[in-house]
Amino acid sequence: MSLSIFAALAAAAGYGGGSVVQAMASNQAAGFKVFSRPAYAVGTVITLIAWVFSLVALKYLPLITVQTVLASALVVTVMLDRVVFGTRLRRIDVVAAFAVTGALALTALGTGAQSRAATPSWFGFSMLVLLIALLAATVLTYRRANSSVQAVLSGLASAGLAMCARAAHGASGGWIEFLLTPMAWLTIGFAILSSVTFSRAVERGTVGPARALVGVTQVVVPGLVGITVLGDTVRDGWGMTTLFAVLVALVGCAILATRPVTAPPGSRGTDPDAPDLAEPAAVALELAALERVPAPRALFPDRSSTGPTP
């Protein structure tokens, strides 16, 4: 159990750190050009390592527990966002970060054994339909959708990844059998889609709110599916406590998502297509300075003078 919790926490740290590194790449390039940036490659590698840790956690822990712990990636993202991008932190943000951490500890304590009930036969097909639907939505909205839309799509893709991994573990015994199940291969598609849409979300907005929307979506959707469809449970007598902890974690994530943003000078802000305002401002200042300098009389003589022009 302790090893599984450690794996989930390591995955959360990896997702949070990888998000900030990918956001750095999104500030350097727009659209599909972001995938050619070295920072994006580094962020992707960190995210892939986090994904492996999450698979380990999903093998032994209920879906809602793993996803709630993964939502703590927002705390890592917010702290690194403050260091890397200079985003301001309010006092309530610090309180929310500690509240999320405490709520995750309660969730971990309330974790029960993972259900070994057979996955419904229709579940795999429904996950394939979800992947196709999210892919179509991404294609339709990629060019014009705002940050929130792309973040929700990323959260749904992360939810699909978790649900497929959980179902694949439930239908297999060891890791070899897990890798041979079609459901495990669907996790790759969801992982790629989640990465692409999240990069677009941080390009159109800021990394903190985007990670918050992803966190809330990837907790609520898989949690409900895990309990109602896959048979996941919590420890006896910990039902209300775990529910309260999940709600506190979600509220904390929502608070962290509303913090004000301090954009660095000359940045594109929330609109990656907007022109950089730093250079025009500098040019205006230079022109104003030139206007205050008196013109040389040799070049602009006084026409009221009657003497000869030198």
Residue pairs with C-beta under 8 A, 6 or more apart in sequence:
1 60
1 61
1 111
3 56
3 60
4 56
4 57
4 59
4 60
4 61
5 57
5 61
5 69
5 108
5 111
7 53
7 54
7 56
7 57
8 53
8 54
8 57
8 61
8 65
8 66
8 69
8 70
9 69
9 72
10 50
10 53
11 50
11 51
11 53
11 54
11 57
11 69
11 70
11 73
12 50
12 69
12 70
12 71
12 72
12 73
12 76
13 50
13 73
13 76
14 46
14 47
14 49
14 50
14 51
14 53
14 73
15 47
15 50
15 70
15 73
15 76
16 72
16 73
16 74
16 75
16 76
16 77
16 80
16 211
17 46
17 76
17 77
17 80
18 43
18 44
18 45
18 46
18 47
18 50
19 43
19 47
19 73
19 77
19 198
19 202
19 207
19 210
19 211
20 43
20 77
20 80
20 81
20 84
20 207
21 39
21 40
21 42
21 43
21 46
22 39
22 40
22 43
22 44
22 47
22 195
22 198
22 199
22 202
23 81
23 84
23 85
23 202
23 206
23 207
24 39
24 43
24 84
25 34
25 37
25 38
25 39
25 40
25 43
25 199
26 34
26 40
26 199
26 200
26 202
26 203
26 272
27 203
27 267
27 268
28 34
28 37
28 39
29 36
29 37
30 203
30 272
30 273
31 203
34 40
34 199
34 203
35 199
40 199
44 195
47 195
48 191
51 161
51 191
54 66
54 70
54 162
54 165
55 165
55 187
57 66
57 69
58 66
58 162
58 165
58 166
58 169
59 114
59 169
59 178
60 114
61 111
61 114
62 111
62 112
62 114
62 115
62 226
62 232
62 233
62 234
63 162
63 163
63 166
63 222
63 223
63 225
63 226
63 230
63 232
64 219
64 222
64 223
64 226
64 227
64 232
64 234
64 242
64 246
65 107
65 108
65 110
65 111
65 234
66 162
67 159
67 162
67 218
67 219
67 222
67 223
68 103
68 104
68 107
68 219
68 223
68 245
68 246
68 249
69 104
69 107
69 108
70 162
70 215
70 218
70 219
71 100
71 104
71 215
71 216
71 218
71 219
71 249
71 250
71 253
72 100
72 101
72 104
72 249
73 211
73 215
74 100
74 208
74 211
74 212
74 215
74 253
74 256
74 257
75 97
75 100
75 101
75 256
77 207
77 208
77 211
78 87
78 89
78 93
78 97
78 208
78 256
78 259
79 97
81 87
81 206
81 207
81 208
82 88
82 89
85 206
85 207
85 262
85 264
86 262
86 264
87 206
87 208
87 259
87 260
87 261
87 262
88 259
88 260
88 261
88 262
89 259
90 259
90 260
92 255
93 255
93 256
93 259
96 251
96 252
96 253
96 255
96 256
97 252
97 256
99 248
99 249
99 251
99 252
100 248
100 249
100 252
100 253
100 256
102 248
103 245
103 246
103 248
103 249
103 252
104 245
104 249
106 241
106 242
106 244
106 245
107 242
107 245
107 246
107 249
109 235
109 238
110 234
110 235
110 238
110 239
110 241
110 242
110 245
111 234
111 235
112 232
112 233
112 234
112 235
112 236
112 238
113 233
114 169
114 170
114 232
115 170
115 230
115 231
115 232
115 233
116 170
117 170
117 230
117 231
118 170
118 171
119 167
119 170
119 171
119 183
119 230
120 229
123 167
123 229
124 167
124 182
124 183
124 186
127 160
127 163
127 164
127 167
127 183
127 186
128 186
130 156
130 160
131 160
131 186
131 189
131 190
131 193
134 153
134 156
134 157
134 160
134 190
134 193
135 189
135 193
137 153
138 153
138 193
138 196
138 197
141 149
141 150
141 153
142 150
142 200
145 200
145 204
146 204
146 205
147 201
147 202
147 203
147 204
147 205
147 206
147 209
147 210
147 270
148 201
148 205
148 209
148 213
150 197
150 198
150 200
150 201
150 204
150 210
151 197
151 198
151 201
151 205
151 209
151 210
151 211
151 213
151 214
151 217
152 213
152 217
153 193
153 197
154 193
154 194
154 195
154 197
154 198
154 201
154 210
154 213
154 214
154 217
155 194
155 213
155 214
155 215
155 216
155 217
155 218
155 221
156 217
156 221
157 190
157 191
157 193
157 194
157 197
158 190
158 194
158 214
158 217
158 218
159 217
159 218
159 221
159 222
160 186
160 190
161 187
161 190
161 191
161 194
162 218
162 222
163 221
163 222
163 225
163 226
163 230
164 183
164 184
164 186
164 187
164 190
165 183
165 184
165 187
166 222
166 226
166 230
166 232
167 183
167 230
168 178
168 181
168 183
168 184
168 187
169 178
170 230
171 181
171 183
172 178
172 180
172 181
178 184
194 214
198 210
198 214
201 210
201 213
201 214
202 210
203 272
204 270
204 271
204 272
205 270
206 261
206 270
208 256
208 257
208 259
208 261
209 257
209 258
211 257
212 253
212 254
212 256
212 257
213 257
215 253
216 250
216 253
216 254
219 246
219 249
219 250
220 250
223 246
226 232
227 233
234 242
261 270
263 269
265 278
266 276
266 277
266 278
266 279
267 276
268 274
268 276
298 310
301 309
301 310
